[in-house]
Amino acid sequence: MRSPCSSGSASLLMQFAIRTDPGERTIVAPVLLSGNEAIARGAWEAGVRFGSGYPGTPSTEILIALAKLPGVRCEWAPNEKVALEVAIGAGMAGHRSLVTMKHVGLNVAADPLMTLAYTGVSAGVVILVADDPGMHSSQNEQDSRNWGPFGKIPILEPSDSAEALAMVRDAFGLSERLDMPVLVRSTTRLSHGKTLVEVGERVESDTPGYRKSAAKWVMVPGNARGRRVDLEKRLAAARAESESFAYTVEEMRDASLGIVCSGVVYQYVREALPDASTLRIGMSFPLPEDRIREFAGKVGRLVAIEELDPYLRSSLAAMGLAVQVVPVPHIGELSPGRIADAFGIAAPDTRDPMDDLPARPPMLCPGCPHRGVFAALRTMGAVVQGDIGCYALAALPPLSAMDSCVDMGASIGMAHGMSVVNASTGVSGVPVVAVIGDSTFAHSGLTGLLNAVYNNTDTTVVILDNRTTAMTGHQDNPFTGRTLMGVPAPEIDIEAVVRALGVTSVQTVNPNLLKPTAKALGEAVAFPGVSVVIARAPCALLDKEPHDPFAVDEDECTACGECIRLGCPAISRDDTAKAVIDTALCVGCRQCVQVCRYGAIVRAGRACDIGSGL
Ligand SMILES: Cc1ncc(C[n+]2csc(CCOP(=O)(O)OP(=O)(O)O)c2C)c(N)n1
């Protein structure tokens, strides 16, 4: 497998797939696809006509790729719960539907998910959930296989791009046969790694449209009890499907060691333990217990190797099998080297080339408009309840201007909770401020704001409106005025939304202008009640206009470090501790110009002139 990388375009996916040979026959050549591209292709080949999701690494590219394929409508939903509900409705109306999200997104979608197992589906509904072992870009790591037994939902786990395509393609038929949603679990390496894939043709599905059935769709207690019993029958059918599932593959080699594994871990096992026999599980819920017993009967030592939770090991032990415990880590991402270490054998050459690179802590980009807000909040000494987005980087030095980051939307609730306590314990003078991005506000900030207004505290909310969902790669959201299909959409007015939620103190500022931003924040925290500041300036990466860079006039620089404290990657110190600006990185946002009390930051051309004595 290649190391994680961003995916290519879906149109390439179409072009490379089909070509003509010298005899003018159409042939389908293998193509190199990322797991995410293969998932999109598999859904498309299954005749999927609707896709919905919310961005989240490592799942984001799936829906972007699917949206570029013909005959499919794809939508970004404001959050994962809505995405799933929309897909349930589309499936109910007869369109095969794919829903995509990252692992934490499934927590948000858990409410409809848990009842969807009861109702079942009409046209197939497949939920693609991408886990992030090792937390490359997540606030926690979760093993989504646990949703299988918890939610009583079949789970498929592809081990490379080819299987991802085939399993997703087949998952829709499985969903319809079982009358159940099907969950496909990916992980970062599968989603972003690339392997060869044989693509096929699209087969239009002919699932019927909506048929009224209150007993199936109206989950009031009287009906839900009946569906709960019925669910057991459907689970029994799922167990039978698991036993004959084509993507559960036994490979007998040296029978002294038998490894049960699933997903991308299979690739690591093959590399680390090439002689071991393997049982690669394609459907990890319900497990193919007969096939596992059969495999266990053929091997000496039986070991389960898996990423994150001991899901397989516990299941095998619960089946009464003598599964041995090998200390493979259950925290973080696995690798062939980590598996070899756990078995006490010399690792193949599996050193990660990244190990030799110097650490490069993530930072807000040069010219990021979020920086101006955090510079002001730090000066105010505010307690800043943070949220999830690029702006979480403001928690790192030198800005160090964020006090929490828990989950999407948490900032407003946490700020309100702290304000409740501060008011009752008489703590005053320390402003409590929530900061939340535009996409995150749409995702789950609205209800937190409604709560703060309803329960009335002195809470200030800063909405960092950079006109995009930047952290996951610039996806549109309800406030940007464009859909995932690239067509104009109503541009929802944040000010109007905030006022409609009952906020009377609403200001909009350009956060690149530091003084007006600080003034607005000062007024907002002094306001009795809930106040909102909308800090609006486009993400620096979206601004394609060339801007003249700035440079430091070394004669004027006093090495005070004020500009350094902005945490701009373009600014560093020279060996005399004076500031220097890398003009190749500087985008000319002027934030540093505004904090320099000595007028030492000037247009790059002028600094050169001064430096050369002209
Ligand atoms: C429940 C959940 N869904 C998705 C994500 C992935 N994710 C992290 S931040 C973010 C949105 C960031 O956009 P925004 O709030 O506008 O801030 P920006 O990055 O643009 O500053 C997303 C989609 C997540 N961490 N948790």
The ligand as a Gaussian input file, in Angstrom:
#p B3LYP/6-31G(d) Opt

LIG

1 1
 C      -18.580000      14.961000      14.278000
 C      -17.466000      15.413000      13.397000
 N      -17.682000      15.502000      12.079000
 C      -16.690000      15.922000      11.262000
 C      -15.465000      16.252000      11.767000
 C      -14.355000      16.716000      10.828000
 N      -14.204000      18.159000      10.939000
 C      -13.384000      18.716000      11.813000
 S      -13.529000      20.365000      11.859000
 C      -14.638000      20.389000      10.642000
 C      -15.260000      21.664000      10.129000
 C      -14.351000      22.803000      10.110000
 O      -14.961000      23.865000       9.438000
 P      -15.240000      25.241000      10.149000
 O      -15.939000      25.061000      11.438000
 O      -15.894000      26.111000       9.170000
 O      -13.771000      25.761000      10.511000
 P      -12.521000      26.035000       9.553000
 O      -11.732000      24.780000       9.489000
 O      -13.043000      26.503000       8.237000
 O      -11.752000      27.086000      10.261000
 C      -14.902000      19.108000      10.220000
 C      -15.808000      18.811000       9.136000
 C      -15.285000      16.114000      13.165000
 N      -14.127000      16.362000      13.755000
 N      -16.298000      15.701000      13.952000

